[in-house]
Structures are given as C-alpha cells and as structure tokens.
C-alpha cells in the first residue's frame, strides 16, 4: 500500500503547477546570454555590464527599473524590448542566480 501512496504522490507532483524555472534556465530562455555572454562574465561588447557576481538586490532593481521605464539611459533601450517578457518573480530568480555566479 505504501508503494501506491508513493506513486500517487509522484503523479500528483508531476501534474502540479510547474515550479519557477531556475535562474540559469531563465538566463538562457530570456536571451540574456545574447548580450551578457554564456556565463555572464564576458558581455558581447565592453559597454554591456558583466553580470556574474552582481549584488542580487542591485540587479533586481536595475531590471525592474528598465522594465518600468524608470531607467532609460545608456544601453537600457536594448533590454527594454526583452524585459516585458520577464515577470517580477523571474527577475528575482535571475538576480539571485547572477549573484551566485563565481
């Protein structure tokens, strides 16, 4: 009987709402890689920031400001077209991931 309960639990988990994607998957999915590099350490151009190891709260604030239009200077226009595709929860997850890259 225990085996049946375990299988039922596994099946229920499989059909539950999908968990928030991890930061690395979001980094790839949301095309951050195109400008900031595959490991967030070597941006496409020197004008784009190196994101690896960035303070999570700072990164989150910058992404939120670009998304809202509060920040519209420098190269932020390049990100504006992408940020409308990123939810607030995903921004938090991306910022956390970037802060953990060594």
Secondary structure, DSSP 8 states (H G I E B T S, - for coil): -HHHHHHHHHHHHHHS------HHHHHHHTTHHHHH-TTSSS-SSTTS---TT--HHHHHHHHHHHHHTS--STTHHHHHHHHTTS-HHHHHHHHHHHHH--
